[in-house]
Amino acid sequence: MGETDNLLNGQADNGVSYTKGEEDTLLVLKADKTQLIDLYTKGEADNLLNNKANQSITYTKIETDQHISQIEAATADLSNYMTLGTAQTIKANKTFNNTCRCVSSIDGMATIT
């Protein structure tokens, strides 16, 4: 009797547990559901991939850095150039040759210059 009681105590109550068949059915139903959170359709994934650069015709960052490091920049004398912080006084001496005739009228009298 003690052995039978021990075996029965290890069993689940019928009202609070599923049978193997019920559990299998529930698992199959859950497995058939697709979680659509953060997923793309095949068409969306194809479009995203088509917008990416083709790696066979692009350089990696390391390759780009190596190419740039091989370029020697020429130096230029910038001593006669202005910077944004430079203040400069502009002096202008210009002789104008008056080759046109201007007519002005002050108080109704015409003056030709």
Phi, psi and omega in degrees: 000321180298321180292320178296318178298319179297318179294319180291325179293333179280353181272152177277153175287142182299324185284345186241010181222163178263152171281167179301318179296317179296318180295317178300318179298315179297319180294321178295317179297320179291322181292334180283344181279135178261129175278117185260014180282126178060036177241152176248150171286168179300318179297317178296317179296318179298317179297318179296319180290325179294334180278352179277157179289145177285118185293340180285344181240017178234161177261151172282170179299319180296315179298319179297315179299321178295318179296318181294322181293339180276349180275128177260120180277138177284148177267149180230143177279112182252021184291335181261016181253154179269150171249173179295335181269000183278131173259135184221137176264131180256123176248132182233123173238110184224131176263124179257131176264114183280098181259005179240159179258130179248138178246121178239153183231117176240127181055033176084357179260128180276135177236129179256127178240000000 
